[in-house]
Amino acid sequence: MVTIISGTNRPGCSTLKLAQYYQKRLHEKGLNAGLLSLSQLPGNLIESDLYGKRSPEFKPIQDIVTRTEKFLFVIPEYNGSFPGVLKTFIDACDIPGSFYEKKAALTGLSSGKYGNIRGIDHFTGVCHYLHLHVMPLKIHISEINKEFDENYNLFKKDTLKFTDEQMDKFILF
Ligand SMILES: Cc1cc2nc3c(=O)[nH]c(=O)nc-3n(C[C@H](O)[C@H](O)[C@H](O)COP(=O)(O)O)c2cc1C
């Protein structure tokens, strides 16, 4: 099973739009991937699902994570790194069963110039700790507000080239 993780719970976020684009484009390429948005997390996650607790709301999310062999994380830049809610999500998941010896591809995005280069590096460190194998080709999309057409598809030649290459490699990964 393959799951795209939209790495923030911010309402109206570009991350979910980009994750939905990836899901659509992967489907066109013959890979059916599920989509898990961190907006689906229980609102009181920090009380309900950390440090050994497990709520009925998180259980179906944990089941998706457990059944997933390959993840594609779409991760926005928040204050020079990846969002805290993404780390809280990782901390809430069962360890080691959720990520150990599985595979992941990473895409960063930002409204600024750097496309979350640093946050993707930080998250790569977390993945390595978890023994979650990261695909070497990582994508960084800067100035995300200039990247979508009116249907929230990517359209710029370079962005299409690199995201398509990443998806083709991800399918084979
Ligand atoms: C809490 C927070 C911190 C942010 N910090 C940065 C930042 O350090 N650098 C940057 O380029 N954009 C930053 N942004 C803007 C996001 O990159 C921008 O909102 C972009 O659309 C991706 O995030 P989104 O999926 O929430 O829309 C920040 C946004 C939020 C909500």
PDBQT file of the ligand as one rigid body, heavy atoms in Angstrom, charges set to zero:
ROOT
HETATM    1  C1  LIG A 201       3.566  28.617  10.941  1.00  0.00    +0.000 C 
HETATM    2  C2  LIG A 201       4.067  28.950   9.572  1.00  0.00    +0.000 A 
HETATM    3  C3  LIG A 201       5.419  29.180   9.387  1.00  0.00    +0.000 A 
HETATM    4  C4  LIG A 201       5.920  29.446   8.091  1.00  0.00    +0.000 A 
HETATM    5  N1  LIG A 201       7.272  29.608   7.924  1.00  0.00    +0.000 NA
HETATM    6  C5  LIG A 201       7.771  29.747   6.659  1.00  0.00    +0.000 A 
HETATM    7  C6  LIG A 201       9.181  29.793   6.444  1.00  0.00    +0.000 A 
HETATM    8  O1  LIG A 201       9.985  29.647   7.325  1.00  0.00    +0.000 OA
HETATM    9  N2  LIG A 201       9.603  29.961   5.172  1.00  0.00    +0.000 N 
HETATM   10  C7  LIG A 201       8.740  30.071   4.099  1.00  0.00    +0.000 A 
HETATM   11  O2  LIG A 201       9.189  30.212   2.964  1.00  0.00    +0.000 OA
HETATM   12  N3  LIG A 201       7.403  30.032   4.291  1.00  0.00    +0.000 NA
HETATM   13  C8  LIG A 201       6.899  29.858   5.546  1.00  0.00    +0.000 A 
HETATM   14  N4  LIG A 201       5.539  29.766   5.741  1.00  0.00    +0.000 N 
HETATM   15  C9  LIG A 201       4.656  29.874   4.593  1.00  0.00    +0.000 C 
HETATM   16  C10 LIG A 201       4.380  28.500   3.951  1.00  0.00    +0.000 C 
HETATM   17  O3  LIG A 201       5.553  28.035   3.309  1.00  0.00    +0.000 OA
HETATM   18  C11 LIG A 201       3.242  28.670   2.960  1.00  0.00    +0.000 C 
HETATM   19  O4  LIG A 201       2.044  28.818   3.710  1.00  0.00    +0.000 OA
HETATM   20  C12 LIG A 201       3.124  27.614   1.889  1.00  0.00    +0.000 C 
HETATM   21  O5  LIG A 201       1.912  27.834   1.197  1.00  0.00    +0.000 OA
HETATM   22  C13 LIG A 201       3.143  26.181   2.372  1.00  0.00    +0.000 C 
HETATM   23  O6  LIG A 201       2.376  25.990   3.533  1.00  0.00    +0.000 OA
HETATM   24  P1  LIG A 201       0.816  25.601   3.538  1.00  0.00    +0.000 P 
HETATM   25  O7  LIG A 201       0.700  24.202   3.037  1.00  0.00    +0.000 OA
HETATM   26  O8  LIG A 201       0.406  25.768   4.964  1.00  0.00    +0.000 OA
HETATM   27  O9  LIG A 201       0.080  26.562   2.616  1.00  0.00    +0.000 OA
HETATM   28  C14 LIG A 201       5.022  29.520   7.004  1.00  0.00    +0.000 A 
HETATM   29  C15 LIG A 201       3.649  29.285   7.217  1.00  0.00    +0.000 A 
HETATM   30  C16 LIG A 201       3.179  29.007   8.475  1.00  0.00    +0.000 A 
HETATM   31  C17 LIG A 201       1.698  28.718   8.662  1.00  0.00    +0.000 C 
ENDROOT
TORSDOF 0
